[in-house]
């Protein structure tokens, strides 16, 4: 919150436009942490049950922006969200990497020695196996959602139960963190995208800091060996740095492939513009998903 | 089960070597379906709680083989299993694609109109949202495992509950399928690998059917743009068909990448052998994960 001095006193500046940002999951989900980083602390988070509803909320104008996970260091790319990026006309306008930190959380007044069972999403429970091995008296109980499990144990005022979720979830549901960072593998990061409606006019000049921009695109080629090699030459011949390349077989079309490609550069920069023109000659389909300031990978 | 005629009668042939095949999950998991396809119906399935234990079971000699999921059409590559492939000295000896079909299953004697709640893994529940929209009176209840939810409802003889899991799980726990294939998206396939201890001596000649073999490898390069392009030239210049290429940033090493690459060919075939030699010159690290008969992708 910013303050502007006016006369002798201070006046709280009203938010000019309160942004709404949708994400999949309950309040306190890791996507909400990403939303806060990408849209700022004043944006209003809008939790929705499915990814489709998240995309639709921006297309319909019900929300100003959306935040989606696109890949995780342990689980790979979220192909479902690439499918939605192809189908819905939204633009990637930002990226961030969030470290997935699992905390043992309980309702106010409950201490660690009271805990007999711990609720969370099975994926989160499975990422904290060492904790359960070291605390054999504590039972794992599956729940629909990480943040939702904190909501439930606090609402039900459970005296013998904990939940595994983000610190943000503890904060939102006014619960206490009993043990921080109980996940087995700390190299667990998720990359998130900020999406908005396409705003071509808004494209930034980046001649001075082109290396700070990343461009994401999807393309298809037939008959991989020669074709992919030629497609990549569009970037290699212009010394453009790729940061992601991934193939995905096309459904019902054996030997046809879709590629996800990210490179460092801005489409207004001459070499990037030429590379994209060159790629367009070679690819059957090419879709630019967005150009945005590159985030630190945190890895 | 095969029968061999001996004299006038028939003698049941004793299994020469009963293979044990480990997989992650409960009996009836989709990995067990893959295990049956890859190791045959006579192999003995060994369910284990984690992927690490699955790899260790073969390294320790407790199991003859393991079956692991490596990528899914909606969720992408399972990086955790690529990590284990790099760490443990096992060899990929087969692949298969399993369509993920979710069925509504109940204990014997329970009919559809009795069902008030349905148990399953949250990922499976989320893949059947249309079913729940069309049946508003039925509550979703999260459970640890898809097959495990069938085990539970049959053991507890629940009269008002169903589970979502594979047909194999219904079979194993002697439950009934009330509704087949209730998943929203039928283009949901998982690719599985069969792993065994390395058996270099066993390598097959494939000069007659080289196009039926697939080779999987992992390599690292520094400074992506030129380097990756050169690495791919090893295959492109020899007209070898790649079926997968995926980059993954290396932890703690910004701008260094690990690549997963599959191509059609057998390392004993001259062009493939030369391509691998060429790639070894260019890559910082190169590990051959295995060579195996290529399966139909089913997509």
Interface residues (C-beta under 8 A of the other chain):
Chain A: X49 X50 X71 X72 X73 X74 X75 X76 X77 X78 X79 X80 X121 X122 X125 X126 X129 X140 X142 X143 X144 X145 X187 X224 X225 X226 X228 X229 X232 X233 X235 X236 X239 X240 X241 X242 X243 X244 X245 X246 X247 X249 X250 X251 X252 X254 X255 X297 X299
Chain B: X49 X50 X71 X72 X73 X74 X75 X76 X77 X78 X79 X80 X121 X122 X125 X126 X129 X140 X142 X143 X144 X145 X187 X224 X225 X226 X228 X229 X232 X233 X235 X236 X239 X240 X241 X242 X243 X244 X245 X246 X247 X249 X250 X251 X252 X254 X255 X297 X299
